[in-house]
Amino acid sequence: MRRIYLDNAATTAVSPAVLEAMLPWFAEAYGNASSVHTEGREAKRAIENARRQLAGALNAAAPQEIYFTASGSESDNWAIKGAALSRGSGHIITTAIEHHAVLHTSAWLEKKGFSVTILPVDAWGRVTAAQVEKALRPDTILVSVMAANNEVGTLQPIGEIGALCRARGVLFHTDAVQAAGAIPLDVQTMQIDLLSLSGHKLHGPKGVGALYIRKGVKIDSLVHGGAQERGFRAGTENVPGIVGLGKAVELAHASLDAHAAKMTALRQRLIEGLQARIPNMRLNGHPEERLPNNVNVSFAGVEGEALLLRLDLAGVAASAGSACTSGTLDPSHVLMALGLTEAEANGALRLTLSSETTEEEIDRVLEILPPIVADLRRMTAR
């Protein structure tokens, strides 16, 4: 039996259509997009087509509001550092469950003299617009709240927070790395100024991301050098990666509703099956306002690493949380922010689905997982 891959929040397989779109740009059409000859102009046109694809999916006012980067982490760094450093000083608001690309960047800016407020979340991992409003100060320059959490899948009220920030004249950034391709994102109606996304989370390639910068928003460059990306992000463009990202976003946007319906049905099948089969299990994150493909659970009396190893041996790929923090012994900062004990956080399991996941695979996991949990609990109780 083939392995079951349920770690799609960490990365996804490149779809055949995306790979097909990318392949010519590795060898047949390999020009540098900054060159003026035919080959260079072809590469430039491919990049601009991808820019239009992203702008359309996000409902950006113009393709020129899309800038390509090497990753979601770079996009987060650029948005936050660029906004802060262009203003020289001020106050930044973010939340306790952000990706480390946001939290570590905010901490770096704090060392540079900026003031940072980290808002707590409720037991489901949600922050409210009222919390943001209460934290706003006359010197607040930026609010950064992720659209969907990468570990527990909780969705944030981005539209409400965006409207509040726009009314107060404060820049609003959202890390949409997990949300892009999974839920609708409209930068105009949600009043988003800066938005980060990444290719490999939505069946695109690794090593490419994008940053939406609303026209009129001034931020400093992060990478200095040549005139690529209209002088804002130096470095020879990753043409195959950008083409792949554009195609992946276009495909995800076209099938958004159908994909969400399928993922939600499979997610609920898995959650309800686990609840029926495994006692003393906790569902982490909001029960309804969560990503369609995310299941995060904790099992009392079970150590997460042992659980992952047993699942791997049984042919199931899963994770305990963010792939960016694998290898550390520290409990998840996200789960601790939700109020879990250290033992509960260390016993967490994240199962994330994709369009390739089947009902048969979900049912197979429901056969495999309960006896593994029961066996690990017996071992712990000895």
N, C-alpha and C positions, 0 to 999 in steps of 0.2 A: 504493500500500500504506500502511496506517495506521502511525503511529509505534509503536514498541515501548517501553513504559515499564518500566524495570528499576531504579528508584530508590525503591522502596517503603519503605526504611529511613528515607528523608528525609521522605516523606509519602505518604499513600495517597488514592485517590479516595474521596469520600463515597459509600457504597453507596446505591442507589435506596431501599431500605427505611428507611435512616437519614434520608435527605432527606425522605421522606414523613412520617416521624414528627415531624420538626422544623418543617415548613412552617407548620402552624397557629399555632405559638407566636411567629411573627414579626408577624402582622397580625390574625388572628381572635381569638386568646386571648393578649393582650399584657399582662395584668396584672402588677403588681409583687408578687412572692411575699411581701413583708412587709406588704402591705395586707390589711385584714380583710374587705373586701367580696368578693362572689362571684368576681369576676375574679382577685383576689389569691389567694383560697383555691384556685382552679383551678390557678394557677401553682405554688402550694405543693404541691399533690397531685402534680403532674407531677414536681417535683423529688424528692419522697419516693419516688415510683415508681422513678425512676432510681437513687436511693440503694439501694433494695432490689435492683435488677438488678445493681449492682456488688457488693453484699454477697454475693449468691448466687453470682456467678461466682468470687469470691475465697474463698468459704466463711468469711466473717467471722461472728463470733458474733452481731452485730446490725447493722442498717443504720446505726445511729447512729455506727458506727466509720468511716463514709465521709464525707469532707469534700471539697467541690468547690473547685477552684482554676482559674486561667486557663491553666495549662500544666504539663507535666512538670517544667520548670525551676523554676517556682514551688514545686511540690510538693517537689522535692529541697531547695530553699533552706529551706522551712518545716520540713521534717523535721530537717535538720541544725542550722540556726541555732536552731530552737525547742527541740530537745533539749539543745543545748549551753548556750544562754543561760538556760534554766530551772535549770540546775545551777550556773552561775556560773564554773566552772573545770573543768579535767580534760583527759583524753587521748582522742583520736579516732583510729580506725584506718580506713583506706580502701586502695584499690589504685591502681596506676599507670595503669590503663586505664579509669578511670571517665570518665563524661561530664564536660565542663567545668562543668556545673551543680553537680556534687559537688566536683570538684577546686578550682575557684575559690572556692566557699563555704568549703571547708576551709582554704584559704590565707587567706581573710579572717578566719576565726576564729583562725588562728595569729597574725595581727597583733594580735588582741585579747587574746592571752595564753594561748590554749589550745595544747596540745601535739598535734601531728599526726604519725602514722606512716603512710607510704605504702608498702604492701607491693609488692614486685616480683612479676611473673608469669613463668610458664615460657614456652617457645618457642611454645606453643599459646595463650597468653593466659589460663592458669588459675592461680588461687590456691587453696591448700588450707586446710582447717580447722586443720591442724597449724601452718601459718604464722600464722594468726590467734591461735591459742592461745599460741604463743611470744611474740607481740607484746603480749598482754594485760598490763596493769599494774594495781596496786591502784586507780589513779585513772582507769582507762579508763571512759568514760561512754557511748561510742557506737562501733559498728562499722557501716560503710556499704560494702556490696559489691553491685554490680549483678547482676541475675539473668542477663542476657545482654548481651554487648557490642554496641554499635551499629555498629561498623565491621567486625569480623571474625566476629561472630556466636557467639563462644565462650560456652558455658553454664558457670555457676559452681555449685559444690556448696552451694546456698543452704540446703537442709535441714540439712546437717551444721553449717554455720556458725551457723544459727539455733539449733540444739540446744545448741551450745557456749556461745553468748552467753546463752541463757536459764538454763543451769546456773550460769553465773558472775554472773548478775544484771546483765548489760550490755545496753543497748538495741541492737537490730539493725534497721537500715534497709536496704532494697534498692530500687534504681532498677529498676523493671520496665517502663519505657517501651517497650523493644523486645520484651520477653517477653510482655506482656499480649496475649492473643488468639492467641499462637503456640505456647505451651507451657502445661501445667497449672500453676496457681498456687493454693496452698492455704495461707492465712496461719496456719491453726491447726496443721496437721501440719508445716509448715516453720518454725513458731515465729518468725514475723516480727512485729515490733512496729510498724514503719512501712514503708509501701510506696507508691511513686510510680508513677503512670501518666498517659498522655496520650491524648486522643481521636483525633488525626489519624494515629496510627501504625496504627490498626486499623479503617480505613474509617469513622471518625467525623469530626466537624468539627474545624477548628483553633480555637485560643483557649479550650480547655477541658481541664482535667485533674482529677486526684483524688489525695487522700492518704488512705490507710488509717492510722488511729491506733488501736492496740489499746486496749480499755477498761482504764483504770487507768494508762495511760502519760501522764505529765505533760510537755507541751511548751508553750513560750510561743507566743503569736500572732505572726504575721509582718505581717499587715495589720490595722491598728487603725481603728476607726470604729464602725459600727453593730453590730447584734446578729445579723447574718446568720451562717449556719452555727453556730448555737448559741453565738454570741459569740466564736468562734475565728477567723473569717475575714470581715472586713468587706467590704462592697461589694454593690450590687444584683446578684442572681444572674443569670447568663446562661442564662435558661430554655431557649431553643432549643438552645444548645450542650449543656447538661446533659441534656436529653431525648435529643439525638443521641448523646452519650457512652453513656448508659444503654442505648439500643437497640443501638449498635455492640458494646458489651461482651456484651450478651445474645446477639446473633447469633453472635459469635465463639466464645463459650463453648459454644453449642449444636452448633457444627460443628467443634470443636477437633480431634478425632481424624481426621476425614475431611480437613480442611484440612491438617493436619500430614503426612498420608500423601501427599497430592497434591504439596505443596511439596517434600517430601523426594525424591520421584521426579523431579520437574523439576530440582531442585538437582543431583542426582547425574547426570542426563542432561547438564546443562551442564558440570559439573566434568569428567566423564569425556571429554566431547567436546572440551573445551579441552585436556586433557592429551594426547589423541591427535593433536591438530592443531598444537599450538604447543610447540616445544621451549623449554627453559630457562624454564619457568613454575613459580612457587611458589604453592602454596595457603596462604593465611594464615588462622590460627585452627585450632581443633581439627578434625580430619578427620571426627569422628563426633559429639562433644558440642558441637553448634553449632545455631543456629536453623535450622529446616527450609527457610527461604527465602533464606538468606544464602550468597553466593559472593564471596570476596575473594581476588584473585590479584595477583601481581606478575610483570611481564615484564622480564627483564634487557635493558638497552639501550633501554628505552622510557620516555619522559617522560609522566607521567600526564595532564597538561593537554592535550598534543597528542593523546593517545589519546581523551580525552573529546570534544574538538572534532571529531575525525574520525568518531567514533561518532554524534555529534549530527547531523552532516551526512548520515550514512547512515540516519538515522531512529531511532536508539536513544538513549534517555535513561538515563544511568548516572551514577556519581559516583566520586570518588577516596577518599571517606571521609565523615565527618560533614558534613552540610549546614551545621551551625553554625560550621564553621571554613573554609568555602569563601571564597576570596579571599585567604587567607594563603599565603605562600610557604614557611612552615615545614612540615617533614615531620610526618606524623601522630604524635602522642604515643603512640597505641596501638601502631602498627607499630614504632616505635622501642623501646617497652617489650618487644616480642616478640623483639628482637634483630636486626631488619633494619638494613641499612646505610641511610644517607640516600638513596642512589641507588635502592635497592630500595623504600623507602617512597614515594619520589616517583614510582615507576612502578607504583603499586598501582591496581587497578580494583575497585570494589564494584558487584556486580550483585545486586539484591534483588527477589524475585518477589512476586506477589500471587495471590489467588484468580482474578484475571482473566487471568493469564499462561497461555499455551497451549504445547503441544509444538511447534506450527508456529513460534511466536515464538522458542522456544529454538533450534530448528534454523536459523532465519534468522540469529540471532546467531552461531551456529557457522559460517555461511557468510561473514558480514561481518567478524568480528573477526580471524581468522588472517591474511588478506591485509593488513589495516591494520597489525597488529603487524609483519609482515614488511617492509612498506614503511617504517615508522618506523625499524626497525632498520637498513635500508639507508641511510637518510638520516643516521642517527647515525654510521654507520661511515665515511662519506665524509670 
